[in-house]
Amino acid sequence: MNKSAFISRGMYFEEFEIGQRIVSPGRTVTEADVVNFAGISGDFSSIHTNAVYAKSTPFGQRVAYGLLGMSIASGLAVRTGLLEGTVIAFREIDNWKFSQPLFIGDTIHVEIEVEETKLIPRLGGGSLTLSLKIINQDDQTVMKGQWIVLVESKSGKE
């Protein structure tokens, strides 16, 4: 699809404000997610793929991949529509911490807060530092950190 024909619904750099908070819809982590991620990544670690082995671990059950959780979080962030058609690039992940295990059957959502904005005129936009928390159905933060994304400026569209 020709980008000039694409009508964005996302926010432009100038529309983001420090302290702004956005909450994504939720999504349940499924068995299929774990199996597909194992196949895509090539990581068949027993903690993720072997129920008998996983019972003997401190978690007592299989744990979904942390990077799968991060990938699902990316999709949930996109579902908010914030960056639809206005994102230039995903630039960095900082200070990422896996705080609690993510299990098959957990339902997670993402809480996003704008921490910093930095205009980068040569790119026709700016950099956003977004603080993310991935929260499970028990209101526990399972992972958190910062994503830095580049977003188009309104003036760059004119």
C-alpha positions as CSV (number, residue, x, y, z in Angstrom):
1,M,0.0,0.0,0.0
2,N,1.3,3.4,-0.9
3,K,2.0,5.3,2.3
4,S,0.6,8.6,0.9
5,A,-2.8,6.7,0.5
6,F,-2.7,5.5,4.1
7,I,-4.7,7.6,6.5
8,S,-3.1,7.5,9.9
9,R,-5.1,7.3,13.1
10,G,-2.1,7.5,15.4
11,M,-0.8,10.5,17.3
12,Y,1.9,12.8,16.1
13,F,4.9,13.7,18.1
14,E,3.5,17.1,19.2
15,E,0.3,15.4,20.6
16,F,2.2,13.4,23.2
17,E,2.6,14.9,26.7
18,I,4.9,13.9,29.5
19,G,2.8,12.0,32.1
20,Q,0.2,10.9,29.6
21,R,-1.0,7.4,30.4
22,I,-2.6,4.8,28.1
23,V,-3.9,1.4,28.9
24,S,-4.2,-1.3,26.3
25,P,-6.9,-4.0,26.0
26,G,-6.1,-7.4,27.5
27,R,-5.0,-10.6,25.9
28,T,-4.7,-14.2,27.2
29,V,-1.4,-16.0,26.7
30,T,-2.3,-19.4,25.1
31,E,-0.7,-22.7,24.6
32,A,-0.5,-22.0,20.8
33,D,1.4,-18.8,21.6
34,V,4.1,-20.8,23.4
35,V,4.3,-23.5,20.8
36,N,4.5,-21.0,18.0
37,F,7.1,-18.9,19.8
38,A,9.2,-22.1,20.4
39,G,9.1,-22.8,16.7
40,I,9.9,-19.3,15.6
41,S,12.7,-18.7,18.0
42,G,14.1,-22.2,18.0
43,D,14.2,-22.1,21.9
44,F,12.7,-25.4,23.2
45,S,13.9,-24.9,26.8
46,S,12.2,-27.4,29.1
47,I,10.8,-24.7,31.4
48,H,8.6,-23.6,28.5
49,T,7.9,-26.9,26.6
50,N,8.1,-29.8,29.1
51,A,5.2,-29.9,31.6
52,V,6.7,-32.8,33.6
53,Y,10.0,-31.0,34.0
54,A,8.4,-27.7,34.8
55,K,6.4,-29.3,37.7
56,S,9.8,-29.9,39.4
57,T,10.8,-26.2,39.2
58,P,10.0,-23.5,41.8
59,F,7.2,-22.3,39.4
60,G,5.5,-25.7,39.4
61,Q,4.3,-25.3,35.9
62,R,5.5,-24.2,32.5
63,V,6.5,-20.5,32.1
64,A,5.7,-18.6,29.0
65,Y,8.7,-17.0,27.3
66,G,9.6,-13.5,28.6
67,L,10.3,-12.4,25.1
68,L,6.9,-13.7,24.0
69,G,5.4,-11.6,26.7
70,M,7.3,-8.6,25.4
71,S,6.2,-9.4,21.8
72,I,2.5,-9.6,22.9
73,A,3.0,-6.3,24.7
74,S,4.2,-4.8,21.5
75,G,1.0,-6.0,19.8
76,L,-1.2,-4.7,22.7
77,A,0.5,-1.3,22.4
78,V,-0.2,-1.2,18.7
79,R,-3.9,-2.0,19.4
80,T,-4.2,1.3,21.3
81,G,-3.8,3.0,18.0
82,L,-1.3,5.5,19.4
83,L,1.3,5.0,16.8
84,E,-0.7,3.6,13.9
85,G,0.7,5.3,10.8
86,T,2.9,7.7,12.7
87,V,5.7,5.5,14.1
88,I,9.0,5.9,12.3
89,A,10.9,3.2,14.2
90,F,11.2,1.2,17.4
91,R,14.6,2.4,18.5
92,E,15.5,1.0,22.0
93,I,14.6,-1.1,24.9
94,D,16.0,0.1,28.3
95,N,16.0,-1.1,31.8
96,W,13.8,-4.1,31.0
97,K,13.0,-6.3,34.0
98,F,11.2,-9.6,34.2
99,S,9.6,-9.3,37.6
100,Q,7.1,-12.2,37.8
101,P,6.7,-15.4,35.8
102,L,4.2,-15.2,32.9
103,F,2.1,-18.4,32.7
104,I,0.0,-20.0,29.9
105,G,-3.5,-18.8,30.7
106,D,-2.5,-15.4,32.1
107,T,-4.3,-12.4,30.7
108,I,-2.1,-9.4,30.4
109,H,-2.5,-5.7,29.4
110,V,0.0,-2.9,29.0
111,E,0.1,0.3,30.9
112,I,2.1,3.0,29.0
113,E,3.3,6.3,30.3
114,V,5.1,9.0,28.3
115,E,8.3,9.8,30.2
116,E,10.2,12.0,27.8
117,T,9.8,13.7,24.4
118,K,12.7,14.9,22.3
119,L,12.2,16.7,19.0
120,I,14.5,15.5,16.2
121,P,13.8,17.8,13.3
122,R,16.2,16.0,10.8
123,L,13.9,12.9,11.1
124,G,10.7,14.9,10.7
125,G,9.6,13.9,14.2
126,G,10.9,13.1,17.6
127,S,11.8,10.5,20.1
128,L,9.4,9.3,22.8
129,T,10.5,7.4,25.9
130,L,7.6,5.3,27.0
131,S,7.5,3.5,30.4
132,L,5.7,0.2,30.1
133,K,4.3,-2.2,32.6
134,I,2.9,-5.5,31.6
135,I,0.2,-6.4,34.2
136,N,-1.5,-9.8,34.7
137,Q,-5.0,-10.6,35.7
138,D,-4.0,-10.5,39.4
139,D,-2.7,-6.9,39.0
140,Q,0.9,-8.0,39.3
141,T,3.6,-6.4,37.2
142,V,5.2,-9.3,35.3
143,M,7.7,-7.1,33.4
144,K,8.5,-3.5,32.9
145,G,10.9,-1.1,31.3
146,Q,11.2,1.6,28.7
147,W,10.7,1.6,25.0
148,I,12.1,4.4,22.9
149,V,10.2,5.0,19.7
150,L,10.6,7.6,16.9
151,V,7.3,9.2,15.8
152,E,6.5,11.6,13.0
153,S,5.8,15.2,13.5
154,K,2.7,16.9,12.2
155,S,4.9,19.5,10.5
156,G,6.7,16.6,8.8
157,K,3.5,15.6,7.2
158,E,2.7,19.0,5.7
